[in-house]
Amino acid sequence: MELTIEKLVYGGDGLARLPADEHGRGKTVFLPLVIPEERVDATVTETRSGFARARLNHLLTTSPHRVVPACPYFGPCGGCQYQHIVYPAQLRFKTDILRETLKRTAKLDFDHEIQLHSAEPWSYRNRTRLQVQHAPFTLGYFHARSHKLVAVEACPISSPLINQAIGVMCDLGRRGIVPLDMHGIQFFADHDDSRMLVEAYVRSKPGDEAYQDFAAELRETLPAVCGVNIVLSPVSDDTGEVRSAESAPIASIIDGTDHLTYHAVGIQYRVSAGSFFQTNRFLVDELARVATSGAEGKTALDLYAGVGLFSVLLGASFQTVVAVEASPQAVADLKRNAPPNVQCVCSTTEAFLAKQSVALKPDFVLLDPPRAGLDEKATTALCRTSASRVTYVSCDPATLSRDLRVLLESGFKVQRAHLVDLFPQTAHMETVLHLAR
């Protein structure tokens, strides 16, 4: 059937509608790889009570924003959703999606400018995780909405050093040097793309000999690798980003070092295997400055503090900073990175707020939760603190809007909104909201 694309929605799909019938306007249809105002020939692949999904057969009219994707794997690969859209238009569409999501879920009709922060849209990732399959050896990403693997030998949104490592890994796999119980591999490159930490993911503790041979061969072939670590992760996912104690893997060094030194905002951060760190090597400094801009006072809370990217900066403008992080690996790094006036607390944010919210007297709270955001209980507890200012750093506008609604109902107002495009070519977006009451 012929469909006209009305808009893009969060997640990367375009939204169209089936023809109207006697019951009213047509059912909503979602389909990927399209652009607003395009007319397409599509086939419905799934129908549910409230919506349908379709696949694109061919374009009937083409948007002026459409470009040829730079990656040969784009489409089948689930890693990117927007490579067919020229980059300035990606930013406009993301801004529209953010504004609409805030209005629909948070009931916030934000009529001020959303400030955009962007940088080089290619080769930006400093951390890339790929799935590993054996017999035959395959390295790659999952298909969209599937656990079927798309084999890749290069990733244009990853740094040059990471792409070099992907090539080396493919060669080692074909030569039978990659241990058979490895199901994933993650490459983490430093600030100037000169050194790399490698994490090999397994589901049960392996014997060391095979991994020592693998690590020795990898480091000899690619001298930029400073350490190879085995990570026990019973559940496989495609993010590689560990943000809570419940999901934290158990990492053990197998060769070299277990951490990387990352320079950001003029500071040296220790980042260990299993610890979270922001993934856009061109925008780490910008994000940190935007998130902490104008924050000063006596006491600050940094919730989901990670290795202390924000905590260290806040330590320069507050007498005391309480940094809360659940991952044991990240807490160990946080204690090494933090100045003396930063108190490190190993706890989930939810448990910390449940116990301490009434007694807490912070002037300012910064939170950077994972995609799941805060739950309603934790958001309500946050509202019970004395904080007059909150900065919410979010990687998911849907959960941000859900939590924001509770904050707005408690008297907070959004003063400034920023969209920091940490994930070009994808539907993901990083939002920074500055709130006050």
ABEGO torsion letter per residue (X at the ends): XBBBBABBBBGGBBBBBBBBBAAEBBBBBBBBGBBBGBBBBBBBABBBAABBBBBBABBABBBAABBBBABAABGABAABAAAABBAAAAAAAAAAAAAAAAAAAAGBBBABBBBBBBBBABGABABBBBBBBBOBBBBBBBBBGBABBBBBABBAABBAAAAAAAAAAAAAAAAGABBAABABBBBBBBAAGABBBBBBBBABBBBAAAAAAAAAAAAAABAABABBBBBBBABBBAAGBBABAAABBBBBBABEBABBBBBBGGBBBBBBBGBBBBABAAAAAAAAAAAABGBBEABBBBBGAEAGAAAAAAAAABABBBBBBABAAAAAAAAAABBAABBBBBBBAAAAAAAAAAABBBABBBBBBBAAEBBAAAAAAAAABABABBBBBBABAAAAAAAAAAAAAAGBBBABBBBBBABBGBABBBBBBBBBX
